[in-house]
Amino acid sequence: MDYKSDVEALDGFAEKYKTLNEEISKIIVGQDDVIKNVLISIFSRGHCLLIGVPGLAKTLLVNTIGKTLGLQYSRIQFTPDLMPSDIIGTEILDETRNFKFVKGPVFANIILADEINRTPPKTQSALLEAMQEKSVTAAGKTYILDDPFFVLATQNPIEQEGTYPLPEAQLDRFMFNVILDYPSFEQELTVVKNTTADIETKLNVVLEAKEILFFQNLIRKVPVTDNLMEYAVELVSKTRPGTQKAHKWANEYINWGAGPRASQYLIIGAKCHAALNGKYSPDIEDIKAISNSVLRHRIVRNFKAEAEGIKTEEIIAELSE
């Protein structure tokens, strides 16, 4: 990259983000916060879990982002009969009667794990190693996945029959849990106009893989003050009932709080959020902007919270004060 300093590179990153947003907006109408969170996950080397009802363009969003980032994209439709080998690949006998490993769809840069809660835990866990270690093991041999590597999983929140809720250990692998909402009336009108006419939209590649890796490393270099580090760790500590730093709402409404991975993701996510907005160092507002996405799937509410209708987001807001 032809940048003379890290400051200049951060300015370049903010510009690239604006261009990316404009390009993605050619296809995706609205969903600005969702797009921002998915891009923050990618540039923070994290993974993202999208939760939304069918028809909200989750698959189209990933496909569009994959094209604008010039990355290889792979879609895995999770079903009850999906096997781990359908994800990571399998060994076959070739013409010379030797075993040969045929790579599965996980060998791509962006993986869309569609309706991940429709498959049993055995198959869900096939993604665990790939997400954490950026490698897969088959027949005793380890294969390194291409960089950058990003998993975007979707879940449908309305159909619970025949689904297998993700275990907490697997949920914790996701940096963000993002909720998709219905579009506004005007946005839906635009979607209908664009998709029912003979309009062909051409997407341009904004970033290549090596540029993405450069910006991922750049985000890590963004300085963070000690008091912001303490704020992030304290916020996460407040979610843990029965501990020294526990907030009274945690003791009252939470069964299980967030682990240290939440603190890490709050800081790296805040760094990226600040950089996207043209800042050279994050502040408390940047942490608050991403706290819902980082914490909502790491907090387990108790029966009292559910009975009183206290949402996870309300607990996070109370803890952030």
matplotlib code that plots the C-alpha trace (Angstrom):
import matplotlib.pyplot as plt

x = [0.0, 1.3, 0.7, 3.4, 2.2, -0.4, -2.5, -2.6, -3.5, -6.4, -7.7, -7.4, -9.4, -12.2, -12.4, -12.4, -15.2, -17.3, -16.7, -17.6, -20.8, -21.8, -21.1, -23.1, -26.0, -26.4, -27.9, -28.8, -31.4, -31.3, -29.7, -26.9, -26.1, -26.1, -23.7, -21.4, -21.4, -20.6, -17.7, -16.4, -16.4, -14.4, -11.8, -11.5, -10.9, -14.1, -17.2, -20.8, -24.2, -27.2, -30.7, -33.7, -36.9, -36.8, -36.7, -34.6, -31.7, -29.3, -27.9, -27.8, -26.0, -23.1, -22.9, -22.8, -20.0, -18.1, -18.2, -17.2, -14.3, -13.0, -13.1, -14.1, -17.6, -19.1, -22.7, -23.5, -27.2, -27.5, -30.1, -30.8, -29.0, -25.8, -22.6, -19.3, -17.6, -20.1, -18.5, -14.8, -14.4, -13.8, -11.2, -11.8, -9.9, -8.4, -7.6, -4.2, -6.1, -4.6, -6.6, -7.0, -8.6, -11.4, -11.8, -15.3, -17.0, -15.3, -12.2, -13.2, -12.7, -16.3, -18.6, -22.3, -23.6, -27.3, -29.7, -26.9, -29.4, -31.1, -28.2, -27.3, -24.4, -22.0, -22.1, -22.3, -19.0, -17.3, -17.2, -15.7, -12.1, -12.3, -13.6, -11.1, -8.0, -8.4, -7.7, -9.5, -8.4, -9.4, -8.0, -5.4, -4.0, -4.4, -5.2, -4.7, -7.6, -7.0, -6.7, -8.9, -11.4, -14.8, -17.9, -21.3, -24.0, -27.8, -30.6, -34.3, -35.8, -39.4, -39.3, -38.0, -39.4, -36.7, -33.8, -30.8, -29.9, -26.2, -24.3, -22.8, -19.3, -20.1, -22.0, -18.9, -16.9, -19.0, -17.7, -21.1, -24.7, -26.7, -30.5, -32.1, -35.3, -38.0, -37.2, -39.2, -42.1, -39.9, -37.0, -39.4, -40.9, -37.4, -36.6, -39.8, -39.1, -35.5, -36.3, -39.4, -38.0, -35.4, -32.5, -29.0, -26.6, -22.9, -20.7, -17.1, -14.4, -13.3, -10.7, -8.5, -7.5, -4.1, -5.6, -8.1, -5.2, -3.3, -6.3, -6.9, -3.3, -3.7, -6.8, -4.7, -2.2, -4.8, -3.9, -6.3, -6.1, -5.9, -9.1, -11.0, -9.5, -10.7, -14.1, -14.5, -13.3, -15.5, -18.5, -18.0, -17.3, -20.6, -22.5, -21.2, -23.6, -22.2, -18.8, -17.1, -17.9, -21.4, -24.0, -27.3, -29.2, -26.7, -27.5, -31.2, -31.7, -28.6, -27.9, -24.5, -22.4, -19.9, -16.3, -13.0, -13.5, -16.2, -13.7, -11.3, -14.0, -15.3, -11.8, -10.9, -14.5, -14.2, -10.9, -12.5, -15.6, -13.5, -11.4, -14.5, -15.6, -12.3, -11.0, -7.5, -8.3, -11.6, -13.6, -16.5, -19.0, -17.4, -17.7, -21.3, -22.0, -21.0, -21.8, -25.2, -23.8, -20.9, -22.8, -26.4, -25.4, -23.0, -25.5, -28.0, -31.1, -32.8, -36.4, -37.2, -35.9, -38.0, -41.1, -40.8, -40.1, -36.6, -34.7, -31.0, -30.5, -32.2, -29.7, -26.8, -28.0, -28.3, -24.8, -23.3, -24.4]
y = [0.0, 3.5, 5.2, 7.3, 6.9, 5.0, 8.2, 8.5, 4.8, 5.3, 8.3, 5.9, 3.2, 5.7, 6.6, 3.0, 2.3, 5.1, 3.7, 0.2, 1.5, 3.3, 0.2, -2.2, 0.4, -0.2, -3.6, -3.5, -0.8, 0.4, -2.0, 0.6, -0.6, -4.2, -3.5, -1.5, -4.3, -7.0, -4.8, -4.1, -7.9, -8.5, -5.8, -6.9, -10.6, -11.7, -13.6, -12.5, -14.1, -12.5, -13.1, -12.1, -13.5, -14.8, -12.4, -9.6, -10.1, -11.8, -14.0, -11.2, -9.0, -11.5, -12.1, -8.4, -7.8, -10.8, -9.2, -5.7, -7.1, -9.3, -12.4, -16.0, -16.6, -19.9, -20.7, -23.7, -24.4, -26.1, -28.9, -31.7, -34.3, -32.2, -34.0, -32.5, -33.8, -31.7, -28.7, -29.5, -32.0, -35.7, -38.2, -40.1, -42.8, -41.4, -43.3, -44.4, -46.0, -43.4, -41.3, -37.7, -35.0, -33.0, -29.6, -28.7, -25.3, -24.0, -23.4, -19.9, -16.3, -15.6, -18.4, -18.0, -20.6, -20.3, -21.2, -22.7, -23.8, -26.3, -28.8, -31.0, -30.0, -32.5, -30.7, -27.2, -28.0, -28.7, -24.9, -24.4, -25.3, -23.4, -20.3, -20.3, -21.9, -20.9, -24.5, -27.8, -31.4, -34.3, -37.8, -36.6, -34.0, -30.2, -27.9, -24.1, -21.9, -18.9, -15.5, -13.4, -15.9, -14.8, -16.8, -15.1, -17.4, -16.7, -17.8, -17.6, -16.6, -17.6, -21.3, -23.2, -26.7, -28.9, -26.5, -27.0, -23.9, -23.0, -24.0, -21.0, -22.2, -21.8, -18.6, -17.1, -17.7, -15.0, -11.4, -9.9, -11.0, -8.6, -8.4, -7.6, -5.6, -5.0, -2.2, 1.1, 1.8, 4.0, 1.4, -1.4, 0.7, 1.2, -2.6, -3.4, -0.8, -2.0, -5.7, -5.8, -3.8, -4.6, -3.1, -4.7, -3.3, -3.9, -4.0, -2.8, -4.5, -1.9, -3.9, -6.9, -9.6, -8.1, -4.7, -6.2, -8.0, -4.7, -2.8, -5.7, -5.3, -1.5, -1.7, -3.6, -0.7, 1.9, 3.2, 2.8, 4.7, 2.8, 4.2, 2.9, -0.6, -0.4, 0.8, -2.2, -4.8, -3.2, -3.3, -7.0, -7.7, -6.1, -8.8, -11.6, -12.3, -13.1, -11.6, -8.5, -6.2, -7.5, -4.9, -5.2, -5.9, -8.8, -10.3, -9.8, -10.7, -12.7, -16.4, -16.2, -13.3, -12.6, -14.0, -12.3, -12.7, -10.0, -7.5, -8.3, -7.8, -4.6, -3.0, -4.3, -3.4, 0.1, 0.6, -0.4, 1.7, 4.7, 4.2, 4.0, 7.3, 9.1, 9.0, 7.9, 6.5, 5.1, 6.6, 5.4, 6.3, 3.7, 1.0, 1.9, 1.8, -1.9, -3.1, -4.6, -6.6, -7.9, -8.7, -9.8, -13.4, -13.7, -12.8, -15.5, -14.0, -15.7, -16.6, -13.4, -11.2, -13.2, -13.1, -9.3, -8.8, -7.3, -7.5, -8.2, -4.8, -3.1, -4.8, -3.8, -0.2, -0.2, -1.7, 0.9, 3.9]
z = [0.0, -0.9, 2.4, 4.0, 7.5, 9.6, 9.9, 6.1, 5.9, 8.4, 6.2, 3.2, 5.1, 5.9, 2.2, 1.1, 3.6, 2.1, -1.4, -0.2, 1.3, -1.9, -4.0, -1.6, -1.6, -5.3, -4.4, -0.7, 0.2, 3.8, 6.4, 6.9, 10.5, 9.4, 6.6, 8.9, 11.5, 8.9, 7.6, 11.1, 11.7, 8.5, 9.2, 12.9, 11.8, 13.5, 12.4, 12.4, 13.2, 11.5, 12.9, 10.8, 9.3, 5.7, 2.8, 4.4, 1.8, 4.2, 1.4, -1.1, 1.4, 1.8, -1.9, -2.6, 0.1, -1.3, -4.8, -3.8, -1.7, -4.6, -2.4, -3.1, -1.7, -0.7, 0.5, 2.7, 3.2, 6.6, 6.8, 9.3, 7.1, 6.5, 7.5, 8.6, 5.5, 3.4, 5.0, 5.3, 2.4, 2.1, 1.0, -2.2, -4.1, -7.3, -10.5, -9.1, -6.1, -3.7, -1.3, -2.4, -0.3, -2.1, -0.4, 0.8, 0.6, 3.8, 1.6, 0.6, 1.9, 2.9, 4.1, 4.3, 6.8, 5.9, 8.7, 10.9, 13.6, 11.2, 11.5, 14.5, 16.8, 15.3, 12.0, 13.6, 15.4, 12.0, 11.7, 15.2, 14.3, 11.0, 12.8, 15.6, 14.2, 10.5, 9.7, 9.3, 10.1, 7.9, 8.2, 10.6, 8.3, 8.9, 6.1, 6.5, 5.2, 2.9, 4.5, 4.9, 6.2, 7.5, 8.5, 8.3, 9.7, 9.5, 11.8, 11.4, 14.7, 14.0, 13.3, 16.3, 15.5, 14.0, 14.9, 17.1, 19.1, 18.9, 22.1, 24.1, 23.1, 19.4, 19.9, 21.6, 18.4, 16.7, 17.2, 16.5, 16.8, 14.5, 14.3, 11.0, 11.0, 8.3, 5.9, 6.2, 3.9, 1.6, 1.5, 0.7, -2.1, -3.5, -3.3, -5.2, -7.9, -8.3, -8.4, -10.6, -13.5, -16.1, -14.2, -14.2, -11.6, -12.1, -9.0, -8.9, -6.8, -4.2, -2.2, -3.0, -0.5, 0.2, 0.9, 3.3, 5.2, 5.3, 6.8, 9.3, 10.5, 10.5, 12.8, 15.4, 15.5, 16.4, 19.9, 22.9, 26.2, 29.4, 30.7, 27.6, 28.2, 31.8, 30.7, 28.3, 30.8, 33.6, 31.3, 30.6, 34.3, 35.3, 33.3, 35.6, 38.4, 41.9, 41.2, 42.8, 39.9, 39.1, 38.5, 40.5, 37.3, 36.6, 40.0, 39.4, 35.7, 34.4, 34.7, 33.0, 31.9, 29.1, 29.0, 28.3, 24.5, 24.8, 26.2, 23.4, 20.8, 22.4, 22.0, 18.5, 17.3, 18.8, 17.1, 13.7, 14.4, 15.2, 12.0, 9.8, 11.2, 10.5, 14.1, 15.0, 18.4, 19.8, 22.7, 24.9, 22.2, 19.9, 22.5, 23.2, 19.4, 19.2, 22.7, 21.8, 18.9, 21.0, 24.2, 23.3, 22.5, 25.5, 28.2, 29.3, 31.0, 33.9, 34.3, 36.2, 33.2, 30.8, 33.0, 33.4, 29.7, 30.3, 27.0, 26.8, 25.1, 28.1, 30.5, 28.3, 28.2, 32.0, 32.5, 30.1, 32.2]

ax = plt.figure().add_subplot(projection="3d")
ax.plot(x, y, z, "-o")
ax.set_aspect("equal")
plt.show()
